[in-house]
Amino acid sequence: MPLTFAKTGEENYIKKILGKDDTKRFLESLGFVVGGSVTVVSELGGNMILSVKNSRVALDKSMASRIVI
């Protein structure tokens, strides 16, 4: 299921990253790698605040929907 459906505060593991190679490389550079854990901290407007590798990252929902958990 896409990351956009994850509940706030629940730890999930990344199974797959969808999109073109540039998109995959961009998300990997932010710490979103297959097998890694990701937690939704909060949702504000059309953005999601995510905790990944002991840091917080903000993504819009269209980018977050490319991350499959």
N, C-alpha and C positions, 0 to 999 in steps of 0.2 A: 504494500500500500504506500502511497506517496507520503512524504514527511508532513505535508499540510494537514493530514488527518490525525497526527499524533496528539496525545493529550499533554497538557502543560505539566511539567515536572516529572514525566515518565521517561526513563532511560530506554532508548531504542538502539538497534544496531543496523548499520547501513548494509544492505544486501546488493544494491546496484545503483549506478549513476547513469542516467539517461542523457542523451543529447549528443551534439557534435564534439569532436576532439577538443576544440578550444574551450567549450563549456566544461568538459570533464577535467581538463588541466586546471582551469580556473578554480573549480570547486576543490580539487585535490590540493592546490596551493593554499587554500584556506583551512585545510585539515580534514575535509570530508573524503575519507577513503573507505573502500569496501572492507567491512569487518570492524570498523571503528564505531565508537558509541557517540550518540548525539542526543541531547535533551532540549526540549522546547522550554525556554525560560518564560517567555511571554509573547503575546501577539498584540501589535499596535497598528491599527489601520490595516493596510495591506502588507505589512512587514512582519517577519518573525524574528525574535531574538533567540539564538540557539547557543548552547554550550557545547563546544567540541574541543577536545584536547586541552582542557583547563583554560580555555579562553572563550569569550563571547563574540558571536558573529551575527550581524543583521543581514537577512536575505529577504527579498520580496517573494511573495507566494508563488509567482511563476517560476522562479529559480528553485525554490524549495520543493516544488512539485516534481522536479527532475531527480530528486533523491528518493530512492525506494528503500523502505525499512521493512 
